[in-house]
């Protein structure tokens, strides 16, 4: 596994990796089941956990080369947020990447990624990035897109891997790729949960033992809403003699109320619990493969996210 510390090193590595892969493919006839000569990128801020491991493993399975970036991006933190205290476990992260079989790890410094105080910036789409997380953290998605755009062009990767846990981030990045005609495929990956159901996040490390117990109400709310949604769907399907109507819609208010009851008096300070379509417009009805429920709440000082893709 190769360690890369500067943008120039990343660019050079990716160019060479692609040249070597192309040369190899010319010398040998592709066999059924062989990986294509492609580059996969897994952008992270480090403090890697099993959720990150699943992204890396998926990339390794689908690409001939997998690059993991580890960079705590200052541009996506507001002055009052946890940039200084964000978990940093570089040695353990490198060891995890090597154990999983990553081809390279990119470990830049902020001074490498941001060369001046007045560089070009990206305005995130208002419809997607000024609501929910974007309303609570107005500068967040601009900073996210800034660094992701840089990583995409530095690596010229074929595929990039993001978890569905950060649902709004995923949708905003997909929109950027579409609008700027960036030649990369975004691969959404399933949420990975801990044994107690809590969605894995580097910020879970902030939780005390008691706070962790309180935080369990969040996945319980997600599970309860999913169960209720599935029960209504099953009844609807049965009533239609097992003919599934893709346009069948279920009341969002009814499903959200189930989650609200679980969270009530749980100790979780709810920021939002919303039902939206994939353009993050509020919806009164939930439709399969078109709707998502998004949840954010505080447990102590720790802000936690979760969601339910329908």
C-alpha positions in Angstrom: 0.0 0.0 0.0 1.3 3.4 -1.0 1.1 6.5 1.3 0.5 9.8 -0.6 0.9 13.1 1.1 0.6 15.8 -1.5 -1.8 16.5 -4.4 1.0 16.1 -6.9 1.8 12.6 -5.4 -1.8 11.6 -5.7 -2.0 12.8 -9.3 1.2 11.0 -10.3 0.1 7.8 -8.6 -3.3 7.8 -10.3 -1.8 8.5 -13.7 0.8 5.7 -13.3 -1.8 3.3 -11.9 -4.1 3.8 -14.9 -1.1 3.5 -17.4 0.0 0.2 -15.8 -3.6 -1.1 -15.8 -4.0 -0.2 -19.4 -0.7 -1.8 -20.3 -1.6 -5.0 -18.4 -5.0 -5.2 -20.1 -3.4 -5.0 -23.6 -1.1 -7.9 -22.8 -3.8 -10.2 -21.5 -7.3 -11.1 -22.6 -9.9 -10.2 -20.1 -11.4 -13.2 -18.3 -14.9 -13.5 -17.1 -15.1 -12.2 -13.5 -11.8 -10.2 -13.8 -12.0 -6.7 -12.3 -12.0 -3.8 -14.8 -9.0 -1.5 -14.8 -10.7 1.2 -12.8 -9.9 3.6 -9.9 -12.1 3.7 -6.9 -12.0 6.7 -4.4 -13.3 6.5 -0.8 -13.2 10.1 0.7 -13.1 10.1 4.5 -12.2 12.4 7.4 -10.5 9.5 9.2 -11.4 7.9 12.6 -12.3 5.0 10.4 -14.9 2.4 11.6 -16.8 -0.5 10.1 -18.9 1.8 8.0 -15.8 3.1 6.3 -14.5 -0.4 6.0 -17.6 -1.4 4.0 -17.0 1.4 1.6 -13.4 0.4 1.1 -14.3 -3.2 0.7 -16.9 -2.4 -1.9 -14.5 -0.3 -3.9 -11.8 -3.0 -3.7 -14.3 -5.5 -5.0 -15.3 -3.3 -7.9 -12.0 -1.7 -9.0 -8.5 -2.6 -9.7 -7.2 0.2 -7.6 -8.8 1.8 -4.5 -7.6 5.1 -3.0 -8.7 6.2 0.5 -8.4 9.8 1.3 -8.1 10.8 5.0 -8.5 14.5 5.5 -10.3 16.5 8.2 -11.6 19.2 5.9 -11.6 22.6 7.7 -13.8 24.2 5.0 -16.8 22.2 6.1 -16.6 23.2 9.8 -18.1 26.5 11.2 -15.9 28.4 13.7 -18.1 27.1 16.6 -17.9 23.4 15.5 -15.6 20.6 16.5 -12.7 20.9 14.0 -10.0 21.0 16.8 -11.5 18.0 18.7 -12.7 15.9 15.7 -11.3 12.3 16.3 -8.0 11.7 14.6 -6.6 8.1 14.6 -4.1 8.2 11.7 -2.0 5.2 12.5 -5.0 3.0 13.2 -6.6 4.3 10.0 -3.6 3.4 7.9 -3.4 0.0 9.4 -7.1 -0.6 8.7 -6.7 0.4 5.1 -3.7 -1.8 4.6 -5.5 -4.8 6.2 -8.5 -4.3 3.9 -6.3 -4.2 0.9 -6.5 -0.6 -0.2 -4.0 0.4 -3.0 -3.1 3.8 -1.5 -4.0 6.3 1.2 -4.0 10.0 0.6 -3.0 12.1 3.7 -2.8 15.7 2.7 -2.4 18.8 5.0 -4.8 21.7 4.9 -2.1 23.8 3.4 -1.8 21.4 0.5 -5.5 21.3 -0.3 -6.2 25.1 0.2 -3.5 27.3 -1.3 -4.9 30.7 -0.5 -7.5 32.5 1.5 -9.3 33.7 -1.6 -9.6 30.7 -3.9 -12.4 29.8 -6.2 -15.4 28.3 -4.4 -18.5 26.3 -5.2 -22.0 27.4 -4.3 -24.0 24.3 -3.4 -27.5 24.0 -4.9 -30.0 26.0 -2.8 -32.8 23.5 -3.1 -30.7 20.7 -1.7 -28.2 22.4 0.5 -30.1 25.2 2.3 -32.5 23.0 4.1 -32.1 20.5 7.0 -28.4 20.2 7.6 -27.7 23.1 5.3 -30.1 25.3 7.4 -28.4 24.2 10.7 -24.9 24.5 9.2 -25.1 27.2 6.4 -21.4 26.9 5.3 -21.2 23.1 5.6 -22.0 21.9 2.1 -20.0 24.6 0.3 -16.9 23.2 2.2 -17.9 19.6 1.4 -18.2 20.2 -2.3 -15.0 22.2 -2.3 -12.9 19.4 -1.1 -14.8 16.6 -3.0 -14.4 18.5 -6.3 -10.6 18.7 -5.6 -10.4 15.0 -4.8 -12.4 14.0 -7.9 -10.1 16.0 -10.3 -6.9 15.1 -8.5 -7.7 11.3 -8.7 -9.7 11.2 -11.9 -11.3 8.2 -10.3 -13.9 6.2 -12.1 -16.1 5.5 -9.0 -16.5 7.3 -5.7 -18.1 5.6 -2.6 -20.3 7.4 -0.1 -22.5 6.0 2.7 -26.3 6.5 2.7 -26.0 7.6 6.4 -25.1 11.1 5.3 -28.0 11.2 3.0 -28.1 14.9 2.3 -24.4 15.0 1.6 -24.8 12.1 -0.9 -27.7 13.9 -2.7 -25.8 17.2 -2.9 -22.6 15.4 -4.3 -24.7 13.6 -6.9 -26.2 16.9 -8.0 -22.8 18.5 -8.3 -21.5 15.6 -10.4 -24.6 15.9 -12.7 -24.5 19.7 -13.0 -20.7 19.9 -13.7 -20.6 16.9 -16.0 -17.9 15.3 -13.9 -17.0 11.9 -15.4 -17.3 9.8 -12.2 -19.9 7.4 -10.9 -21.2 7.9 -7.4 -21.8 4.6 -5.6 -24.2 4.9 -2.6 -23.5 2.2 0.1 -25.8 0.9 2.8 -25.8 2.3 6.4 -23.8 0.2 8.7 -25.0 0.0 12.3 -23.4 -1.0 15.6 -24.8 -3.9 17.7 -27.2 -1.5 19.5 -28.5 -0.2 16.2 -26.8 3.2 16.3 -25.6 4.2 12.8 -21.8 4.2 12.8 -20.2 7.6 12.9 -16.9 9.0 14.0 -18.7 11.4 16.3 -20.2 8.5 18.3 -16.9 8.5 20.2 -18.0 11.7 21.9 -20.9 9.9 23.6 -20.6 8.9 27.3 -22.0 5.6 28.4 -25.2 7.2 29.6 -25.5 9.3 26.4 -25.0 6.2 24.3 -27.9 4.6 26.0 -30.1 7.7 25.2 -28.9 7.7 21.6 -30.3 4.2 21.1 -33.7 5.9 20.8 -32.7 7.2 17.3 -32.3 3.8 15.6 -35.4 2.6 17.5 -37.4 5.4 16.0 -36.0 4.6 12.5 -36.8 0.9 13.0 -40.3 1.6 14.3 -41.1 3.9 11.3 -39.8 1.3 8.9 -41.9 -1.5 10.6 -45.0 0.7 10.4 -44.4 1.6 6.8 -43.8 -2.0 5.8 -47.0 -3.1 7.6 -49.1 -0.5 5.7 -47.4 -1.5 2.5 -48.1 -5.2 3.1 -51.8 -4.5 3.8 -52.0 -2.4 0.7 -50.4 -5.1 -1.4 -52.7 -7.8 0.0 -55.8 -5.7 -0.7 -54.7 -5.4 -4.3 -54.5 -9.2 -4.7 -50.7 -9.1 -4.5 -50.4 -6.6 -7.4 -47.9 -4.0 -6.3 -48.8 -0.5 -7.5 -45.5 1.5 -7.8 -47.6 4.7 -7.4 -49.1 3.6 -4.1 -48.4 6.3 -1.5 -48.5 6.2 2.3 -49.2 9.1 4.7 -45.9 10.7 5.8 -47.5 12.2 8.8 -48.7 8.9 10.1 -45.3 7.3 9.7 -43.4 10.3 11.2 -45.8 10.2 14.3 -44.5 6.7 15.1 -40.9 8.0 15.2 -41.9 11.0 17.2 -43.5 8.9 19.9 -40.4 6.8 20.3 -38.2 10.0 20.6 -40.6 11.7 23.0 -39.1 12.0 26.5 -36.1 9.8 25.3 -33.5 12.5 26.1 -32.8 13.1 22.5 -33.2 16.8 21.6 -34.7 16.5 18.2 -33.5 19.0 15.5 -35.7 17.7 12.7 -37.6 14.7 11.6 -38.8 15.2 8.0 -40.1 13.2 5.1 -38.8 14.3 1.7 -38.4 13.3 -1.9 -35.0 12.8 -3.3 -34.8 16.5 -4.1 -35.3 17.2 -0.4 -38.7 18.7 -0.9 -41.1 18.0 1.9 -43.7 15.4 1.0 -47.1 14.5 2.5 -46.9 11.0 1.1 -44.2 8.3 1.1 -43.6 6.5 -2.2 -41.2 3.5 -2.7 -37.9 4.4 -4.2 -38.8 8.1 -4.2 -38.9 9.1 -0.5 -36.6 9.4 2.4 -37.1 10.2 6.1 -34.3 12.2 7.6 -33.6 12.7 11.3 -31.1 14.8 13.3 -30.9 15.2 17.0 -28.6 16.1 19.9 -27.6 13.8 22.7 -25.7 16.0 25.1 -23.5 18.1 22.8 -23.2 15.5 20.1 -25.3 15.9 17.0 -26.3 12.6 15.4 -27.9 11.8 12.0 -29.9 8.9 10.8 -32.4 8.2 8.0 -34.6 5.8 6.3 -34.5 5.3 2.5 -37.8 4.0 1.2 
